[in-house]
Amino acid sequence: MVALLPVAHAATKSLTCKTREECCQLCGADSYRCARGPCSASFITKGFFSISLPTEDVGFWDVVFSFYGMVPYLVPIAIALEFLLHKRSWARLFSFFFIPIVAVINAGIFVPSLGNCSECPRPCGTCLASKGMPSGHATNSIGLCLWLLLESILGFGRGWPTARKILFNAGTILLFAPVPYSRVYLGDHTSLQVTIGSANGLVFGVIYFVILRFVIAKRIDGALSRWRVHNDFTTQHKLSASPTSGDALLELAATPTHYLAKEFFSFSLPTDGLSAADVVAVAFSMVPYLVLFSLLLNFVIRRKTWTRLLALLFIPIMSAINAVLFVPSWGSCAECSRPCGSCIGVRGMPSGHSTNSIGFCLWVFLESLLGVGRLRAWSWRRVLLVNILSAALFVPVPFSRVYLGDHTPLQVGIGAADGAVLGVLYFALLRFVLAPRLDAMSARVAAWTCGGVHLANDFAPQRRLSILSAALIEEQQSEPHKADDSASRSTSEATGDDVDDAIISPQL
């Protein structure tokens, strides 16, 4: 009986609650989860960031400690972007690898080795189903914090000015030290679990520092001849002495020919004498991709609605049409080649950036005037603001493609024309074909056996919006009220006549 107690305890604690009443029944009226209420079951918070995001009575500290719960995941993403976009150096590379290495060791060794101990289950009501001993967030954050402190004092920051060391260490402590407490505050770990996780992080931080300084650092210069990575980790050799692996390779590594700029965002980033206009043009060239990413986050994190989903699908659908139909149909025409010197190798007729940006801008304009904006009774100020922001965001995109030398004016002109046509077609298909079927589609999606998604129909809240205009619907809705008013007036008149007869009859 005693041996089975931890297993039963773990099974009980893995249950989640959807309302405050369920939390109180599951964990007890005096429990922490009963006071906190249920947590979000969204994949982005539960599956990716591994936090139990509060959903009821969310206060300031809930937001603060939810952010700290995401720090161990946001930091590697920031370091990776810094490594790819700014400068490739060993310090950034080692900083990036710390959390993945420690997370693998924690999940592959420590968590299985503890088994089903009595302190292994997470607190009652948490949205996370895995075992919580030890806390991976605490291990990663405290370990990386200690390693950065050691490096700033004894490693690559030994020659830094005192003010820089103080600022760096203060920022590091402020960023990582509250993470363990955030895990207890959100109800995802017990105090013992984060304490053991923090202790593991201290050990890992010291071991990581020793291995890098006394083992890896001696072999960095040899790796420079094969990798385009700047050696800012050891001070005895600022750069490799070889002319083919030193400044020449560093200069080559600073060019935008790597995957992120060339293949993902598809633009040619200037390198010599970068001006403010260059930065603005590069930013507008990334707009179609950044908008797609922001729409995806908005759909996943916030309320899942058809309007957000249809906006999210616009750019992928237009990109597929452009790549499958438009580009092959032009073939190898004289105007299909990109301008000389562009870093993009594919053909440039028509411009996909122009198609996506102008098409999306026109679709937003039509929806604000004739679609969602009209059906949801947007004020004229809101309609004006949405269209001004949309035009300011998307209209400069075609010009940026010509400015960066990735397209000719003819290519962006044809791409913009294609986008205008596709934007109108997208609006017409959604309003006259898809809108009447959204309610049925929402029911089918919600009934999926693999875990349905509840999509709110804010795109066409009335069933016949694709056939009738909003004014006609309002008129139809007002007719029964008019009939009721006329009936009530006739009834009152009849009642009044009866009263008059009743008053007159006694006198007679």
C-alpha positions in Angstrom: 0.0 0.0 0.0 2.8 2.4 0.9 4.7 1.5 -2.4 1.6 2.4 -4.5 1.0 5.7 -2.7 3.4 7.9 -4.8 2.0 6.5 -8.1 -1.6 7.2 -7.1 -0.5 10.6 -5.8 1.1 11.4 -9.1 -1.9 10.3 -11.1 -4.1 12.6 -8.9 -1.9 15.6 -9.3 -1.7 15.3 -13.1 -5.5 16.1 -13.3 -6.3 19.6 -14.4 -9.4 21.8 -13.7 -11.3 24.1 -16.0 -13.2 26.2 -13.5 -12.4 27.5 -10.0 -15.1 25.2 -8.6 -13.4 22.2 -10.2 -10.0 23.3 -8.8 -11.4 23.6 -5.3 -13.0 20.1 -5.6 -9.9 18.6 -7.0 -7.3 20.1 -4.8 -9.2 21.2 -1.7 -10.8 24.5 -0.6 -7.6 25.6 1.2 -5.3 24.7 -1.7 -3.2 27.2 -3.7 -4.9 26.1 -7.0 -8.3 26.8 -5.5 -7.2 30.4 -4.8 -5.5 30.8 -8.1 -8.2 29.2 -10.4 -7.6 27.3 -13.6 -4.7 27.7 -16.0 -4.6 28.0 -19.8 -4.4 24.9 -21.8 -3.0 26.6 -24.9 -0.2 24.8 -26.7 2.1 27.8 -26.8 2.1 28.2 -23.0 1.6 24.6 -21.9 3.5 22.7 -24.6 6.2 25.1 -25.6 7.0 27.4 -22.6 5.8 24.8 -20.0 4.0 27.2 -17.8 0.5 27.2 -16.3 -0.7 30.6 -17.4 -3.4 32.0 -15.1 -6.8 32.8 -16.8 -8.9 34.4 -14.0 -8.2 37.6 -12.1 -4.9 38.1 -13.8 -2.9 40.8 -12.0 0.4 42.6 -12.5 2.5 39.9 -10.8 0.8 37.2 -12.8 2.1 38.8 -16.0 5.6 39.4 -14.5 6.1 35.9 -13.4 4.6 34.4 -16.5 7.3 36.3 -18.4 10.0 35.0 -16.1 8.6 31.5 -16.7 9.3 32.0 -20.5 12.9 33.4 -20.0 14.7 30.0 -20.4 13.1 29.7 -23.8 13.2 33.3 -25.0 16.9 33.7 -24.2 18.1 30.9 -26.6 16.0 32.4 -29.3 17.4 35.9 -28.7 21.0 34.5 -28.7 20.4 32.6 -31.9 19.1 35.7 -33.7 22.0 37.7 -32.3 24.4 35.0 -33.6 22.8 34.9 -37.1 22.1 38.6 -37.7 24.8 40.4 -35.8 28.1 38.6 -35.2 29.1 34.9 -35.1 31.3 34.4 -32.1 32.2 31.6 -29.8 30.8 33.4 -26.7 27.4 33.6 -28.3 27.6 30.0 -29.5 28.5 28.7 -26.1 25.8 30.8 -24.5 23.2 29.3 -26.9 24.3 25.7 -26.3 24.1 25.9 -22.5 20.3 25.6 -22.0 19.8 22.8 -24.7 22.7 20.7 -23.2 21.5 21.1 -19.6 17.9 20.5 -20.6 18.8 17.2 -22.3 20.8 16.1 -19.2 18.0 17.0 -16.9 15.3 15.2 -19.0 17.5 12.2 -19.8 19.3 11.5 -16.5 17.9 13.3 -13.5 14.1 13.1 -14.0 14.2 9.3 -14.8 16.7 8.6 -12.0 14.3 10.0 -9.4 11.5 7.8 -10.6 8.1 8.1 -8.9 9.3 9.6 -5.7 6.8 11.1 -3.2 8.1 14.6 -4.1 8.2 14.1 -7.8 4.6 15.1 -8.8 3.9 18.7 -9.6 1.4 20.7 -7.4 -2.2 19.9 -7.7 -4.1 21.5 -10.6 -1.1 22.4 -12.8 -1.6 22.2 -16.6 1.7 20.3 -17.0 1.6 16.6 -16.9 5.3 15.7 -16.6 7.1 15.1 -13.4 8.5 18.1 -11.7 11.5 16.9 -9.8 13.9 18.7 -10.4 12.7 22.0 -12.0 14.3 22.4 -15.4 13.5 26.1 -15.5 15.5 26.6 -12.3 18.4 24.4 -13.5 18.7 26.3 -16.8 18.3 29.8 -15.4 20.5 29.5 -12.3 23.2 27.5 -14.3 23.3 30.0 -17.1 23.3 32.9 -14.7 26.3 31.5 -12.7 28.2 30.7 -15.9 27.8 34.2 -17.2 28.9 35.7 -13.9 32.0 33.5 -13.9 32.8 34.4 -17.5 32.4 38.1 -16.9 34.8 38.0 -13.9 37.3 35.3 -14.9 36.7 34.7 -18.6 36.0 36.8 -21.6 34.9 39.8 -19.4 38.2 40.0 -17.5 39.3 43.0 -19.4 36.0 44.8 -19.3 35.7 48.1 -17.5 34.3 47.9 -14.0 31.1 49.7 -14.9 30.4 47.3 -17.8 31.0 44.3 -15.5 28.6 45.7 -12.9 25.9 46.5 -15.5 26.3 43.1 -17.1 26.1 41.1 -13.9 23.2 43.2 -12.6 21.2 42.6 -15.8 22.0 38.9 -15.7 20.9 38.5 -12.1 17.7 40.5 -12.7 16.9 38.3 -15.7 17.5 34.9 -14.4 17.3 35.0 -10.5 13.5 35.4 -10.3 12.8 32.4 -12.6 12.8 29.7 -9.8 10.4 31.7 -7.7 8.1 32.2 -10.8 7.7 28.4 -11.0 6.4 28.3 -7.4 4.2 31.4 -7.9 2.5 29.9 -11.0 1.9 26.6 -9.2 4.1 24.4 -11.5 6.7 23.3 -9.0 7.1 22.9 -5.2 9.7 24.8 -3.3 11.8 21.6 -2.9 11.7 21.0 -6.7 13.0 24.5 -7.6 15.6 24.3 -4.8 17.0 21.0 -6.1 16.9 22.4 -9.7 18.7 25.5 -8.6 21.4 23.4 -6.9 21.8 21.4 -10.1 22.1 24.6 -12.0 25.0 25.8 -9.8 26.9 22.6 -10.3 26.3 22.6 -14.1 27.4 26.3 -14.3 30.7 25.6 -12.7 31.3 22.4 -14.7 30.4 24.2 -17.9 32.9 27.0 -17.1 35.7 24.6 -16.3 35.2 22.4 -19.4 35.1 25.4 -21.7 38.0 27.2 -20.2 40.4 24.3 -19.7 39.4 21.9 -22.5 37.5 23.6 -25.3 39.3 26.9 -25.3 42.6 25.2 -26.3 41.0 23.9 -29.5 39.2 27.0 -30.6 41.9 28.4 -32.9 42.1 25.2 -34.8 38.3 25.3 -35.4 38.6 28.8 -36.9 40.2 27.3 -40.0 36.9 25.3 -40.6 34.2 27.5 -39.2 33.4 31.2 -39.7 33.2 32.0 -36.0 35.0 34.9 -34.4 37.1 33.9 -31.4 36.1 36.4 -28.7 36.2 33.6 -26.1 40.0 33.4 -25.6 42.1 36.5 -25.3 45.5 35.1 -26.4 44.5 35.2 -30.1 42.0 37.8 -31.2 41.8 36.3 -34.6 43.3 33.3 -36.4 46.7 34.1 -37.9 45.9 32.4 -41.1 45.0 34.9 -43.9 42.4 32.5 -45.2 40.7 31.9 -41.9 41.1 35.2 -40.2 39.9 38.6 -41.4 38.9 37.3 -44.8 36.5 34.8 -43.4 35.2 37.2 -40.8 34.4 39.7 -43.4 32.7 37.0 -45.4 30.7 35.8 -42.4 29.5 39.4 -41.9 27.9 39.4 -45.3 24.2 38.7 -45.7 24.7 35.5 -47.8 23.7 33.2 -44.9 20.4 31.4 -44.9 18.3 33.8 -42.8 18.7 36.9 -45.0 19.0 35.2 -48.4 16.7 32.2 -48.2 14.2 33.0 -45.5 13.5 36.7 -45.9 14.7 36.7 -49.5 16.4 40.1 -49.6 19.9 41.4 -50.4 21.2 43.2 -47.3 23.7 46.0 -48.1 27.0 45.7 -46.2 29.1 48.8 -47.2 28.1 52.2 -45.7 24.7 51.0 -44.3 22.4 54.1 -44.2 19.1 54.8 -42.6 17.3 54.3 -45.9 18.9 50.8 -46.2 17.6 49.8 -42.8 14.1 51.1 -43.6 14.1 49.2 -46.9 15.3 46.0 -45.2 12.6 46.3 -42.6 9.9 46.7 -45.2 11.2 43.7 -47.1 10.7 41.6 -44.0 7.1 42.8 -43.5 5.3 39.9 -45.2 7.2 37.4 -43.1 6.9 39.3 -39.8 3.2 39.9 -40.3 2.7 36.2 -40.9 4.6 35.3 -37.7 2.7 37.9 -35.7 -0.6 36.6 -37.0 0.4 33.1 -36.1 1.2 34.2 -32.5 -2.0 36.2 -32.3 -4.0 33.2 -33.4 -2.3 30.7 -31.0 -2.1 32.9 -27.9 -5.3 34.9 -28.1 -8.9 33.9 -29.0 -9.1 31.6 -31.9 -11.5 33.2 -34.5 -12.1 32.8 -38.2 -11.0 36.3 -38.9 -7.6 35.7 -37.5 -7.3 32.3 -39.2 -8.3 33.7 -42.6 -5.8 36.6 -42.2 -3.1 34.1 -41.3 -3.8 31.9 -44.4 -3.7 34.8 -46.9 0.1 35.1 -47.3 0.8 31.3 -47.5 -2.0 30.9 -50.1 -0.8 33.8 -52.2 2.8 32.6 -52.0 1.8 29.1 -53.2 -0.2 30.5 -56.1 2.7 32.8 -57.1 5.3 30.0 -56.9 3.1 27.3 -58.6 1.3 29.3 -61.3 2.7 32.8 -61.9 6.5 32.2 -61.8 6.4 29.0 -64.1 3.9 30.6 -66.5 6.4 33.4 -67.3 9.2 30.9 -68.1 12.6 32.3 -69.0 11.5 35.6 -70.4 13.8 38.5 -70.9 12.4 40.4 -68.0 12.3 37.4 -65.6 15.9 37.7 -64.3 16.6 39.6 -61.2 18.9 42.7 -61.4 22.6 42.0 -61.7 24.3 41.5 -58.3 21.3 40.4 -56.4 21.9 37.7 -53.8 18.7 35.9 -54.6 19.1 33.1 -57.2 15.5 32.4 -58.2 13.7 34.2 -61.0 12.0 37.5 -60.1 8.9 37.7 -62.3 6.6 38.6 -60.6 7.6 39.9 -57.2 6.2 37.7 -54.5 6.7 40.4 -51.9 4.6 42.8 -53.9 1.9 40.2 -54.5 1.6 39.4 -50.8 1.8 42.9 -49.5 -0.5 44.7 -51.9 -3.0 41.8 -51.9 -3.2 41.7 -48.1 -3.5 45.5 -47.9 -6.4 45.5 -50.4 -8.1 42.6 -48.6 -7.9 44.5 -45.3 -9.3 47.6 -47.0 -12.3 45.7 -48.4 -13.0 43.9 -45.1 -12.8 47.1 -43.1 -15.4 48.8 -45.4 -17.6 46.0 -46.6 -16.9 43.0 -44.4 -15.8 42.6 -40.8 -15.7 46.4 -40.2 -19.3 46.9 -41.4 -20.8 43.8 -39.8 -19.2 44.7 -36.4 -20.1 48.3 -36.7 -16.6 49.8 -36.6 -16.5 53.6 -36.1 -15.2 55.7 -39.0 -12.2 56.5 -36.9 -11.3 52.9 -36.4 -11.8 52.2 -40.1 -9.6 55.1 -41.0 -6.9 54.1 -38.5 -6.8 50.5 -39.7 -6.5 51.5 -43.4 -3.8 54.1 -42.7 -1.7 51.6 -40.7 -2.2 48.9 -43.3 -1.2 51.2 -46.1 1.8 52.5 -44.2 2.9 49.0 -43.5 2.4 47.3 -46.9 2.5 49.9 -49.6 6.3 50.6 -49.3 7.2 46.9 -49.7 7.3 47.0 -53.5 9.5 50.1 -53.5 11.9 48.4 -51.0 12.4 45.5 -53.4 13.6 47.9 -56.1 15.7 49.9 -53.7 17.6 46.8 -52.5 18.2 45.6 -56.1 16.2 42.4 -55.8 13.5 43.3 -58.4 13.0 45.6 -61.4 10.2 48.1 -61.5 8.4 45.9 -64.0 8.6 42.9 -61.7 7.1 44.7 -58.7 4.5 46.4 -60.9 3.2 43.0 -62.2 3.5 41.5 -58.7 1.4 44.4 -57.3 -1.2 44.0 -60.0 -1.4 40.2 -59.2 -1.8 41.1 -55.6 -4.7 43.5 -56.3 -6.5 40.8 -58.3 -5.9 38.1 -55.7 -7.0 40.4 -52.9 -10.3 41.0 -54.6 -10.8 37.3 -55.4 -9.9 36.3 -51.8 -12.5 38.8 -50.4 -15.2 37.6 -52.9 -14.6 33.9 -52.2 -14.6 34.3 -48.5 -17.7 36.5 -48.4 -19.9 34.7 -51.0 -18.7 31.1 -50.8 -17.1 30.4 -47.4 -19.0 32.7 -45.1 -22.3 30.7 -45.2 -20.5 27.5 -44.3 -18.4 28.8 -41.3 -20.9 27.7 -38.6 -20.9 24.1 -40.0 -17.1 24.1 -40.4 -16.7 25.3 -36.8 -18.8 22.4 -35.6 -16.8 19.9 -37.6 -13.4 21.3 -36.4 -14.6 21.3 -32.8 -15.7 17.6 -33.2 -12.3 16.3 -34.4 -11.3 13.2 -32.4 -7.6 14.3 -32.2 -8.5 17.3 -30.2 -10.8 19.8 -31.8 -10.2 23.6 -32.0 -13.1 25.9 -31.1 -13.2 28.6 -33.7 -15.4 31.6 -32.9 -17.3 32.8 -36.0 -16.6 36.5 -35.8 -16.2 36.7 -39.6 -19.8 36.1 -40.5 -21.9 36.1 -37.3 -25.1 36.1 -39.3 -25.8 33.0 -41.4 -26.7 34.9 -44.5 -24.1 37.6 -44.5 -22.6 36.3 -47.7 -25.9 36.9 -49.5 -27.5 39.8 -47.8 -25.9 43.1 -46.9 -25.7 44.2 -43.3 -28.3 46.9 -44.0 -30.8 44.4 -45.4 -30.3 42.2 -42.3 -31.0 45.1 -40.0 -34.1 45.9 -42.0 -35.3 42.3 -41.8 -34.6 42.3 -38.0 -36.5 45.6 -37.6 -39.7 44.4 -39.4 -40.8 42.1 -36.6 -40.4 44.9 -34.1 -42.5 47.2 -36.3 -45.2 44.5 -36.5 -45.1 44.1 -32.7 -45.4 47.8 -32.2 -48.4 48.1 -34.6 -50.0 45.1 -32.9 -49.5 46.6 -29.5 -50.9 50.0 -30.6 -54.0 48.3 -32.1 -54.4 46.3 -28.8 -54.1 49.5 -26.8 -56.7 51.3 -29.0 -59.1 48.4 -28.6 -58.6 48.3 -24.9 -59.2 52.0 -24.8 -62.5 51.6 -26.7 -63.5 48.9 -24.2 -62.7 51.2 -21.3 -64.7 54.0 -22.8 -67.7 51.7 -23.3 -67.4 50.6 -19.7 -67.4 54.1 -18.5 -70.3 55.2 -20.7 -72.6 52.2 -20.0 -73.2 53.0 -16.3 -74.4 56.4 -17.2 -76.8 55.0 -19.6 
